Amino acid sequence: MTKLLASPLSSLLLAVAFISVITVVRSCSPTDQTALNAFKSSLSEPNLGIFNTWSENTDCCKGWYGISCDPDTGRVTDISLRGESEDAIFQKAGRSGYMSGSIDPAVCDLTALTSFVLADWKGISGEIPPCVTSLASLRILDLAGNRITGEIPTDIGKLTKLGVLNLAENRMSGEIPSSLTSLSELKHLELTENGISGEIPADFGSLKMLSRALLGRNELTGSLPESMSGMDRLADLDLSRNHIEGPIPEWVGNMKVLSLLNLDCNSLTGTIPGSLLSNSGYGVLNLSRNALEGSIPDVFGSTTYFVALDLSHNNLAGRIPDSLSSAKFVGHLDISNNKLCGPIPTGSPFDHLEATSFSANECLCGGPLMKAC
């Protein structure tokens, strides 16, 4: 049988064809480019020229500001548009960004999207398109710092790969949807400064990967669900300025890695669990402006370490525990506006605190108060 040898010309044609295929694969998907153009048309950014590179005559995977693509498929994988950035376009303008408009549902046609960041533009309004929950590859959804209204999409739990959900500093309302607790990969949840109401879902503790839950400045009610006691990765919990009520459960002080706990400006009652103050892992503990009563537990020791401890504006009575002097470190302490009595202990941390840390108590004396006992 005669072998057919490839001629130089046929080899060249094959190489050209191969390069052409690669070029086609790596150029922006026409569907994605159409979706991005529709997305852009619903937004207005007048100051920085963010969208100047988004030309219909150019490849969206090559030079479009804030857009990244999969080099093998040409599909758009990332939209990263932040109104506060150290990027050169912001440095040159010497200002942060402002963008108005709304999020066009066409963004849901970007079915390979893994990261959708449209944050800190201050003026983007309207609701989150419900179809966002169809973006099965989405890992980051960050729409913080805008004027977005409406509710968290009911089916948010469909985003099974989601690791970051940040909707802070908007004007959102409604309750935390029950499906949110099925986001098994969620590590960062931030809903701060909205109008979100209702109770924290009873199965919130199902979010086993969650390390940050920042839910402050909302209208949340009810108590801390017991399921949270098993959240072994939770390091930061902020529920400040809500309407959380009832006693602080003892298990809160036994959470393994919790280092920041903000429960200030709620309606908490009962006594302070000793486990909260004896836990050596806390850096920041703020229980101020509640209705806590009883005495401050005398449980401080050589491993106690607080960058900030705020127990002010409660109904705490009795003496300041002498054991607080044995704490390894207490940076900021505020126990003002309570019903505490007796002499302020001497030594650290009391020797570097000002009178405001102790003011408006019934009968505290000594120390920086300059009041004889």
Secondary structure by P-SEA (a helix, b strand, c coil): cbbbbbcaaaaaaaaaaaaaaaaaaacccaaaaaaaaaaaaacccccccccccccccccccccccccccccccccccbbbbbcccccaaaaaacbbbbbbbbbbccccccccccbbbbcccccccccccccccccccccbbbbccccccccccccccccccccbbbbccccccccccccccccccccbbbbccccccccccccccccccccbbbbccccccccccccccccccccbbbbccccccccccccccccccccbbbbccccccccccccccccccccbbbbccccccccccccccccbbbcbbbbcccccccccccccccccccccccccccccccccccccccccccccccccccccccccccccc
